[in-house]
Amino acid sequence: QGLDPFDDDQSNDTVFRDVIFLALAGFVAVVLLLLPHLHPPKDAEAAVNSPGNVIVEIRWPDEMDADVDLWVQAPGDRPVGYSNKGGRIFNLLRDDLGKRGDTTDLNYEIAYSRGVPSGEYTVNVHLYRNTGGYVSIPVTVSVSVKTQSNESARRLLTTDLTLQKEGEERTAFRFSLDGKGGLIRGSVHNLPKPLRSG
């Protein structure tokens, strides 16, 4: 009794189709399982969800080994920075020392306020240590505000500046807020005002 070569071809085709179908079904199952875990990117301003009302942040390149300090002052309060981490209104939540004693590669500092008192706010940056010996260090400074605990913060101000030598302190912003967290028109400037203590 002879074997029909066409039977072998048909069985090979069937096996190939089955394998392809199972691989496709497995892929679809994996995608369906991952769908609930995927989130669409949110708008950058809406993504800030913080415990404070006025949020001040500084960032400098993560690969740079430098200690840049944030200094902030709220109306009627004393300056807050690395040597005075808390005031009546602001608290410095992260004092980044560059690569020294850091468990992450991120270079940033952040301060939060309790409440949004009306009056003038000052935001400074200070180059404490330039361990890497860089010619200049670019720093991004941003200020966001939220008045209700259940709302997202809205970005008010952002700027880029550079620090070039150890001990240099620059005023990024001086601005005034009304009692509802609104930026008062014409109040933003960067007339230098030293905040760093000792």
N, C-alpha and C positions, 0 to 999 in steps of 0.2 A: 504494500500500500504506500503510494507516494505522498510526500508532504507538499502542501500548496504554499509557495513562497509569499503569496498575497496575504495569507492568514497571519504570517509573522509581521508583515508590514502594518497590517491593520491593528494588531495587538500593540505594536510599538507606538503607533500613532495614538492609540487610546491611553496608554501609560503616560506618554508625553503630555497629552491634553489634561489628564488628571493631575499630574504634578504641577503644571502651570496654573490650573484652576485652584489647587490647594494653596500654592504660594500667594496667589492674588487674594484669596479669601483670608489668609493669615495677615497679609498687609492691611486689608480693609479692617479686620478686627483690631489690629494694633492702633490704627488711626482712630477708630471709634472709641477705644479705651482712653486715648490721650486727649481727645477733644474737650472733656470737662476741665482739664488741667491747663489749657491754653487760655491766656488772657490777651485781649487786644491792647496795644500800647495806649496809655492814657496821655492826654495833653500834659506837657511838662509843668505847667502852672498848677493843674489840678492834681498832679501826683504828689505834691508836698502835703503830707498829712502829719502834723506835728503836735506835741503837747502844749506848745507855747503860742503866744499871740503875735509878737514880732519875732521873726526868725532871721538871723543874720548868719551868713555862711561865707567862708573863704575856701578856695581850692587852688592848689598849685600842682604842677606836673608830678604824677605819682613816682616817676623814675628819679626825681631830684631828692638828694639827701640834704634837706635844709629845714630849719625850724622857723616857720613863719607863724606869727602870733596875731590873733584877732583881739582888738580892744573895742568895746562898745560903751556908750554912756547914754542913759535914758534921762528924760527931763527930771531935774531935781535929785538925781542919784549920783553916786560916785562911779568912776570908771571901773569896768569889769574886764579882766584879762587873766593871764597865767598866774600873776602874783596875788590876784584878788578875784577868785572865781565866782563870787556871788555878791550881789547887791540887793537892794530892796526890790528892784524890778527885774534886772537881768541876771542870768546864770550862764557861765561858760560850761557847756556840757562835754566838750572834747578839746583837750590841749594836746595837739599833735607835735611830736618832737622830731619829725622826719623819720629816718630809718631807725633811730635810736629807741629801743624798747617797744617797737611797734610790731604787732602781730599781723598787720595787713599792709599792703602796698599803697593804700589810699592816703593821700595828703589832703587833709581838710580840718577845719575847725568850725564849730557851730555854737551859737548862743541863742537862748530863748528868753522871752520876757513873760512876766506874769501881768496880764492886763495890757492896755494900750493907753497910757496916760497921754494927754495932749501936751505938745511942746516940742522942743528941738532934740533930735537924736544925733549922735556922732558915731561914725564907724571908722576905725583906723586899722591899718595893718603895720606890723613891725617885724623886721628881719632880726631875729634873735641870734641865730647861728647859721652860717653858710658852710657846712661841713664839706660839701662837694667842691667848693671854690668856684662857683659859677659866676660868670660875668654879670648876668642879670637873672632874676627869677620872676616869671610872669605869675600874677595872682588874679583870680576872678573873684569878685565880691558881689554878693546879691543880698537883697532885703525883701522879705515877703511878710504879709500881714494876714491874719484871720481874726475876726472878732467873736465868732461863735465856735464852741468846741466841736459842733457837728458839721462844720463847713470846711472846705479845703482852703489852704492858704493861696493868696493871689500875689504874684510877683509885682513888686513896686519898682525896684531899682536894680540895675546890674551894671557893672563896669569892669574893665580890665586895667591893671596897672602893673608896673615892674618895680622890684626892689633890687638895689645894686650893691649895697654894702651893709655889713653887720651894724646893728644899732639904728638903722634908718627906720623912721616911722612916718607913714604917709596917711593923710586923711582921704578916705575914699568918698565918703558922703557926710554931709550935714544936711538934715532935712527935718521938716516939722510935720506932725500928724495932728489932725483934729481929734476930738473925743470919740469919734466913731471909726477911727483907724484909716481915715482918708488922708491922702497926701495933700498938703496945702500947696496950692499953685504958686510957683515962683520961689519956693523955700529951699530948693535943692542947690547946694554948692559944695565946694571942697576946700574952702578956706582952712588952712592948717590949724588944728587945735590938738596939742599933745595930750594924750591920755595915759600913756604908760607910766607906771609908778615904779621908781627905783630900778 
